[in-house]
Structures are given as C-alpha cells and as structure tokens.
Amino acid sequence: MTEVSVEKIKKVLETIRPYLHSDGGDVVLLETTKEGIVKVKLTGACVDCPMSQMTLRAGIERVLMQKIPSIRRVEAVN
C-alpha cells in the first residue's frame, strides 16, 4: 500500500473514532502491508472488552473495506 492509502485509512478511522470514544476506547493504526492487511491496536476500554473482536470485524474492518477496496483484512495487535 502507498502513503496515500495510509492517509485514506487514517481519514476513515477518524470517522469511526467517535463511536469508540463513546465507549471509552480508541484505535491506533500501526502498519499496512503490500498484501492489503491493516494492523491496528485497540486501546482504552476496547483492550479488555469482550466485544472487541466484534468491534474489530463488524465495525472497523467492515468500514475500512467498504471505503478502501484494496484492504483485504484488519488485524488487532496487542
């Protein structure tokens, strides 16, 4: 992925952040790969939340993949 894609990812994450913040959590972009994998770190309340995998898949990954079709997967790194 190019630097432009990183900027697009950051912009999309900014649209998701208010929902995470409302529950005391957040997400940080750590890395992108040429294969279209985006690695993020969930922070705040998201770290210990039993619903964090659902937040990752149904929220963060779904939105990123809709907005940026070159993304193949989003992975949480702790």
N, CA, C and O atoms as CSV, one atom per row, in Angstrom:
chain,resi,resn,atom,element,x,y,z
A,1,MET,N,N,0.845,-1.179,0.000
A,1,MET,CA,C,0.000,0.000,0.000
A,1,MET,C,C,0.891,1.243,0.000
A,1,MET,O,O,2.005,1.224,0.524
A,2,THR,N,N,0.401,2.278,-0.572
A,2,THR,CA,C,1.189,3.504,-0.674
A,2,THR,C,C,0.862,4.442,0.480
A,2,THR,O,O,-0.070,4.210,1.249
A,3,GLU,N,N,1.647,5.500,0.580
A,3,GLU,CA,C,1.401,6.500,1.616
A,3,GLU,C,C,0.009,7.111,1.482
A,3,GLU,O,O,-0.626,7.452,2.479
A,4,VAL,N,N,-0.462,7.247,0.234
A,4,VAL,CA,C,-1.808,7.783,0.028
A,4,VAL,C,C,-2.828,6.889,0.707
A,4,VAL,O,O,-3.774,7.385,1.319
A,5,SER,N,N,-2.653,5.582,0.611
A,5,SER,CA,C,-3.572,4.657,1.252
A,5,SER,C,C,-3.532,4.807,2.766
A,5,SER,O,O,-4.568,4.716,3.425
A,6,VAL,N,N,-2.345,5.037,3.325
A,6,VAL,CA,C,-2.227,5.247,4.761
A,6,VAL,C,C,-3.046,6.465,5.171
A,6,VAL,O,O,-3.740,6.434,6.188
A,7,GLU,N,N,-2.969,7.512,4.402
A,7,GLU,CA,C,-3.748,8.713,4.706
A,7,GLU,C,C,-5.241,8.434,4.601
A,7,GLU,O,O,-6.020,8.916,5.423
A,8,LYS,N,N,-5.646,7.663,3.601
A,8,LYS,CA,C,-7.060,7.297,3.469
A,8,LYS,C,C,-7.513,6.495,4.676
A,8,LYS,O,O,-8.601,6.721,5.206
A,9,ILE,N,N,-6.683,5.561,5.107
A,9,ILE,CA,C,-7.018,4.741,6.277
A,9,ILE,C,C,-7.203,5.630,7.493
A,9,ILE,O,O,-8.172,5.472,8.236
A,10,LYS,N,N,-6.291,6.555,7.700
A,10,LYS,CA,C,-6.387,7.459,8.848
A,10,LYS,C,C,-7.669,8.279,8.800
A,10,LYS,O,O,-8.304,8.500,9.831
A,11,LYS,N,N,-8.056,8.733,7.607
A,11,LYS,CA,C,-9.287,9.509,7.472
A,11,LYS,C,C,-10.517,8.668,7.806
A,11,LYS,O,O,-11.439,9.141,8.469
A,12,VAL,N,N,-10.524,7.424,7.344
A,12,VAL,CA,C,-11.648,6.541,7.647
A,12,VAL,C,C,-11.688,6.245,9.151
A,12,VAL,O,O,-12.763,6.248,9.751
A,13,LEU,N,N,-10.540,5.993,9.754
A,13,LEU,CA,C,-10.502,5.731,11.191
A,13,LEU,C,C,-11.037,6.921,11.984
A,13,LEU,O,O,-11.642,6.740,13.041
A,14,GLU,N,N,-10.820,8.125,11.487
A,14,GLU,CA,C,-11.355,9.306,12.169
A,14,GLU,C,C,-12.880,9.300,12.194
A,14,GLU,O,O,-13.484,9.830,13.127
A,15,THR,N,N,-13.509,8.707,11.181
A,15,THR,CA,C,-14.975,8.637,11.165
A,15,THR,C,C,-15.496,7.584,12.142
A,15,THR,O,O,-16.642,7.668,12.585
A,16,ILE,N,N,-14.676,6.603,12.480
A,16,ILE,CA,C,-15.055,5.523,13.389
A,16,ILE,C,C,-14.801,5.911,14.845
A,16,ILE,O,O,-15.514,5.471,15.747
A,17,ARG,N,N,-13.797,6.725,15.062
A,17,ARG,CA,C,-13.364,7.079,16.431
A,17,ARG,C,C,-14.469,7.556,17.366
A,17,ARG,O,O,-14.490,7.136,18.523
A,18,PRO,N,N,-15.390,8.413,16.922
A,18,PRO,CA,C,-16.427,8.873,17.858
A,18,PRO,C,C,-17.222,7.730,18.492
A,18,PRO,O,O,-17.617,7.819,19.655
A,19,TYR,N,N,-17.456,6.671,17.741
A,19,TYR,CA,C,-18.190,5.523,18.276
A,19,TYR,C,C,-17.353,4.790,19.325
A,19,TYR,O,O,-17.874,4.367,20.357
A,20,LEU,N,N,-16.062,4.644,19.056
A,20,LEU,CA,C,-15.175,4.003,20.018
A,20,LEU,C,C,-15.024,4.872,21.266
A,20,LEU,O,O,-15.052,4.365,22.387
A,21,HIS,N,N,-14.864,6.170,21.068
A,21,HIS,CA,C,-14.708,7.095,22.197
A,21,HIS,C,C,-15.937,7.082,23.100
A,21,HIS,O,O,-15.816,7.235,24.315
A,22,SER,N,N,-17.124,6.900,22.511
A,22,SER,CA,C,-18.349,6.904,23.317
A,22,SER,C,C,-18.368,5.750,24.319
A,22,SER,O,O,-19.078,5.809,25.322
A,23,ASP,N,N,-17.590,4.703,24.049
A,23,ASP,CA,C,-17.488,3.570,24.973
A,23,ASP,C,C,-16.147,3.548,25.703
A,23,ASP,O,O,-15.821,2.570,26.376
A,24,GLY,N,N,-15.373,4.624,25.572
A,24,GLY,CA,C,-14.108,4.714,26.284
A,24,GLY,C,C,-12.932,4.056,25.585
A,24,GLY,O,O,-11.896,3.830,26.210
A,25,GLY,N,N,-13.070,3.742,24.296
A,25,GLY,CA,C,-11.994,3.085,23.562
A,25,GLY,C,C,-11.450,3.938,22.438
A,25,GLY,O,O,-11.870,5.076,22.230
A,26,ASP,N,N,-10.501,3.357,21.716
A,26,ASP,CA,C,-9.912,4.035,20.566
A,26,ASP,C,C,-9.175,2.996,19.721
A,26,ASP,O,O,-9.048,1.836,20.115
A,27,VAL,N,N,-8.698,3.422,18.567
A,27,VAL,CA,C,-7.940,2.557,17.670
A,27,VAL,C,C,-6.746,3.344,17.135
A,27,VAL,O,O,-6.851,4.535,16.843
A,28,VAL,N,N,-5.603,2.653,17.013
A,28,VAL,CA,C,-4.380,3.271,16.511
A,28,VAL,C,C,-3.902,2.453,15.316
A,28,VAL,O,O,-3.800,1.229,15.400
A,29,LEU,N,N,-3.612,3.122,14.211
A,29,LEU,CA,C,-3.055,2.457,13.041
A,29,LEU,C,C,-1.580,2.164,13.296
A,29,LEU,O,O,-0.804,3.074,13.587
A,30,LEU,N,N,-1.196,0.897,13.186
A,30,LEU,CA,C,0.191,0.509,13.417
A,30,LEU,C,C,0.963,0.267,12.135
A,30,LEU,O,O,2.113,0.685,12.004
A,31,GLU,N,N,0.319,-0.417,11.179
A,31,GLU,CA,C,1.067,-0.851,9.999
A,31,GLU,C,C,0.105,-1.243,8.888
A,31,GLU,O,O,-1.023,-1.666,9.142
A,32,THR,N,N,0.570,-1.095,7.657
A,32,THR,CA,C,-0.139,-1.636,6.499
A,32,THR,C,C,0.855,-2.475,5.711
A,32,THR,O,O,2.055,-2.200,5.715
A,33,THR,N,N,0.351,-3.495,5.039
A,33,THR,CA,C,1.228,-4.341,4.237
A,33,THR,C,C,0.877,-4.224,2.769
A,33,THR,O,O,-0.203,-3.754,2.412
A,34,LYS,N,N,1.795,-4.656,1.921
A,34,LYS,CA,C,1.549,-4.652,0.470
A,34,LYS,C,C,0.404,-5.581,0.111
A,34,LYS,O,O,-0.235,-5.418,-0.928
A,35,GLU,N,N,0.142,-6.566,0.981
A,35,GLU,CA,C,-0.924,-7.538,0.734
A,35,GLU,C,C,-2.312,-7.018,1.105
A,35,GLU,O,O,-3.306,-7.725,0.938
A,36,GLY,N,N,-2.382,-5.790,1.604
A,36,GLY,CA,C,-3.678,-5.205,1.947
A,36,GLY,C,C,-4.130,-5.505,3.362
A,36,GLY,O,O,-5.321,-5.419,3.661
A,37,ILE,N,N,-3.207,-5.854,4.231
A,37,ILE,CA,C,-3.540,-6.110,5.631
A,37,ILE,C,C,-3.244,-4.852,6.437
A,37,ILE,O,O,-2.164,-4.270,6.338
A,38,VAL,N,N,-4.214,-4.452,7.226
A,38,VAL,CA,C,-4.076,-3.279,8.084
A,38,VAL,C,C,-3.975,-3.781,9.518
A,38,VAL,O,O,-4.832,-4.532,9.983
A,39,LYS,N,N,-2.924,-3.361,10.214
A,39,LYS,CA,C,-2.736,-3.766,11.606
A,39,LYS,C,C,-3.016,-2.568,12.498
A,39,LYS,O,O,-2.462,-1.484,12.315
A,40,VAL,N,N,-3.891,-2.797,13.469
A,40,VAL,CA,C,-4.300,-1.740,14.383
A,40,VAL,C,C,-4.150,-2.212,15.823
A,40,VAL,O,O,-4.034,-3.406,16.099
A,41,LYS,N,N,-4.157,-1.258,16.715
A,41,LYS,CA,C,-4.148,-1.561,18.142
A,41,LYS,C,C,-5.374,-0.919,18.758
A,41,LYS,O,O,-5.591,0.285,18.620
A,42,LEU,N,N,-6.174,-1.726,19.437
A,42,LEU,CA,C,-7.315,-1.203,20.168
A,42,LEU,C,C,-6.820,-0.733,21.530
A,42,LEU,O,O,-6.034,-1.424,22.179
A,43,THR,N,N,-7.275,0.432,21.962
A,43,THR,CA,C,-6.805,0.986,23.222
A,43,THR,C,C,-7.991,1.365,24.113
A,43,THR,O,O,-9.149,1.281,23.706
A,44,GLY,N,N,-7.671,1.780,25.329
A,44,GLY,CA,C,-8.705,2.191,26.275
A,44,GLY,C,C,-9.582,1.026,26.662
A,44,GLY,O,O,-9.094,-0.083,26.878
A,45,ALA,N,N,-10.873,1.272,26.751
A,45,ALA,CA,C,-11.828,0.245,27.167
A,45,ALA,C,C,-11.888,-0.923,26.187
A,45,ALA,O,O,-12.315,-2.017,26.558
A,46,CYS,N,N,-11.466,-0.706,24.946
A,46,CYS,CA,C,-11.507,-1.766,23.934
A,46,CYS,C,C,-10.534,-2.910,24.256
A,46,CYS,O,O,-10.733,-4.037,23.802
A,47,VAL,N,N,-9.497,-2.626,25.025
A,47,VAL,CA,C,-8.485,-3.637,25.322
A,47,VAL,C,C,-9.098,-4.815,26.071
A,47,VAL,O,O,-8.833,-5.968,25.731
A,48,ASP,N,N,-9.912,-4.539,27.086
A,48,ASP,CA,C,-10.470,-5.593,27.932
A,48,ASP,C,C,-11.908,-5.959,27.585
A,48,ASP,O,O,-12.501,-6.818,28.236
A,49,CYS,N,N,-12.458,-5.330,26.591
A,49,CYS,CA,C,-13.864,-5.548,26.258
A,49,CYS,C,C,-14.067,-6.904,25.581
A,49,CYS,O,O,-13.356,-7.234,24.632
A,50,PRO,N,N,-15.032,-7.688,26.062
A,50,PRO,CA,C,-15.309,-8.978,25.419
A,50,PRO,C,C,-15.876,-8.832,24.002
A,50,PRO,O,O,-15.889,-9.797,23.238
A,51,MET,N,N,-16.338,-7.647,23.656
A,51,MET,CA,C,-16.905,-7.404,22.327
A,51,MET,C,C,-15.878,-6.833,21.359
A,51,MET,O,O,-16.237,-6.450,20.246
A,52,SER,N,N,-14.609,-6.766,21.754
A,52,SER,CA,C,-13.606,-6.106,20.917
A,52,SER,C,C,-13.423,-6.776,19.559
A,52,SER,O,O,-13.186,-6.086,18.568
A,53,GLN,N,N,-13.526,-8.101,19.488
A,53,GLN,CA,C,-13.401,-8.767,18.188
A,53,GLN,C,C,-14.577,-8.429,17.280
A,53,GLN,O,O,-14.414,-8.299,16.067
A,54,MET,N,N,-15.753,-8.288,17.865
A,54,MET,CA,C,-16.912,-7.891,17.074
A,54,MET,C,C,-16.746,-6.444,16.600
A,54,MET,O,O,-17.083,-6.119,15.461
A,55,THR,N,N,-16.231,-5.585,17.470
A,55,THR,CA,C,-15.957,-4.197,17.091
A,55,THR,C,C,-14.964,-4.167,15.945
A,55,THR,O,O,-15.130,-3.406,14.992
A,56,LEU,N,N,-13.931,-4.996,16.037
A,56,LEU,CA,C,-12.905,-5.036,15.006
A,56,LEU,C,C,-13.488,-5.495,13.676
A,56,LEU,O,O,-13.289,-4.829,12.660
A,57,ARG,N,N,-14.198,-6.605,13.660
A,57,ARG,CA,C,-14.713,-7.182,12.404
A,57,ARG,C,C,-15.928,-6.428,11.860
A,57,ARG,O,O,-15.932,-5.985,10.712
A,58,ALA,N,N,-16.953,-6.288,12.695
A,58,ALA,CA,C,-18.216,-5.712,12.220
A,58,ALA,C,C,-18.158,-4.195,12.115
A,58,ALA,O,O,-18.963,-3.590,11.406
A,59,GLY,N,N,-17.221,-3.583,12.808
A,59,GLY,CA,C,-17.116,-2.128,12.769
A,59,GLY,C,C,-15.937,-1.656,11.954
A,59,GLY,O,O,-16.094,-1.203,10.820
A,60,ILE,N,N,-14.764,-1.761,12.529
A,60,ILE,CA,C,-13.559,-1.202,11.915
A,60,ILE,C,C,-13.252,-1.851,10.565
A,60,ILE,O,O,-13.083,-1.149,9.568
A,61,GLU,N,N,-13.179,-3.169,10.523
A,61,GLU,CA,C,-12.822,-3.844,9.268
A,61,GLU,C,C,-13.864,-3.603,8.183
A,61,GLU,O,O,-13.516,-3.311,7.039
A,62,ARG,N,N,-15.127,-3.725,8.534
A,62,ARG,CA,C,-16.200,-3.548,7.546
A,62,ARG,C,C,-16.158,-2.158,6.918
A,62,ARG,O,O,-16.259,-2.018,5.699
A,63,VAL,N,N,-16.009,-1.138,7.748
A,63,VAL,CA,C,-15.989,0.239,7.237
A,63,VAL,C,C,-14.745,0.482,6.386
A,63,VAL,O,O,-14.837,1.056,5.301
A,64,LEU,N,N,-13.577,0.043,6.877
A,64,LEU,CA,C,-12.350,0.244,6.094
A,64,LEU,C,C,-12.434,-0.453,4.740
A,64,LEU,O,O,-12.035,0.118,3.725
A,65,MET,N,N,-12.950,-1.681,4.716
A,65,MET,CA,C,-13.028,-2.429,3.451
A,65,MET,C,C,-14.054,-1.821,2.495
A,65,MET,O,O,-13.880,-1.885,1.278
A,66,GLN,N,N,-15.114,-1.236,3.033
A,66,GLN,CA,C,-16.104,-0.566,2.186
A,66,GLN,C,C,-15.512,0.682,1.542
A,66,GLN,O,O,-15.707,0.931,0.353
A,67,LYS,N,N,-14.793,1.457,2.332
A,67,LYS,CA,C,-14.252,2.725,1.851
A,67,LYS,C,C,-12.981,2.565,1.024
A,67,LYS,O,O,-12.703,3.376,0.141
A,68,ILE,N,N,-12.203,1.509,1.313
A,68,ILE,CA,C,-10.924,1.285,0.621
A,68,ILE,C,C,-10.882,-0.174,0.166
A,68,ILE,O,O,-10.421,-1.034,0.916
A,69,PRO,N,N,-11.350,-0.467,-1.040
A,69,PRO,CA,C,-11.463,-1.844,-1.519
A,69,PRO,C,C,-10.145,-2.634,-1.571
A,69,PRO,O,O,-10.172,-3.865,-1.596
A,70,SER,N,N,-9.011,-1.956,-1.587
A,70,SER,CA,C,-7.738,-2.682,-1.641
A,70,SER,C,C,-7.377,-3.333,-0.306
A,70,SER,O,O,-6.443,-4.134,-0.245
A,71,ILE,N,N,-8.104,-2.999,0.765
A,71,ILE,CA,C,-7.865,-3.639,2.062
A,71,ILE,C,C,-8.499,-5.018,2.062
A,71,ILE,O,O,-9.671,-5.180,1.722
A,72,ARG,N,N,-7.710,-6.002,2.446
A,72,ARG,CA,C,-8.196,-7.389,2.467
A,72,ARG,C,C,-8.579,-7.861,3.859
A,72,ARG,O,O,-9.456,-8.710,4.017
A,73,ARG,N,N,-7.903,-7.294,4.890
A,73,ARG,CA,C,-8.159,-7.748,6.260
A,73,ARG,C,C,-7.624,-6.710,7.252
A,73,ARG,O,O,-6.685,-5.970,6.959
A,74,VAL,N,N,-8.241,-6.679,8.421
A,74,VAL,CA,C,-7.774,-5.830,9.508
A,74,VAL,C,C,-7.454,-6.749,10.685
A,74,VAL,O,O,-8.268,-7.590,11.065
A,75,GLU,N,N,-6.264,-6.581,11.256
A,75,GLU,CA,C,-5.827,-7.407,12.371
A,75,GLU,C,C,-5.541,-6.527,13.584
A,75,GLU,O,O,-4.986,-5.436,13.457
A,76,ALA,N,N,-5.926,-7.014,14.758
A,76,ALA,CA,C,-5.618,-6.312,16.005
A,76,ALA,C,C,-4.307,-6.851,16.552
A,76,ALA,O,O,-4.111,-8.063,16.632
A,77,VAL,N,N,-3.415,-5.951,16.926
A,77,VAL,CA,C,-2.132,-6.301,17.513
A,77,VAL,C,C,-2.134,-5.759,18.940
A,77,VAL,O,O,-2.452,-4.591,19.162
A,78,ASN,N,N,-1.784,-6.593,19.891
A,78,ASN,CA,C,-1.749,-6.130,21.297
A,78,ASN,C,C,-0.351,-6.090,21.822
A,78,ASN,O,O,-0.135,-5.728,22.978
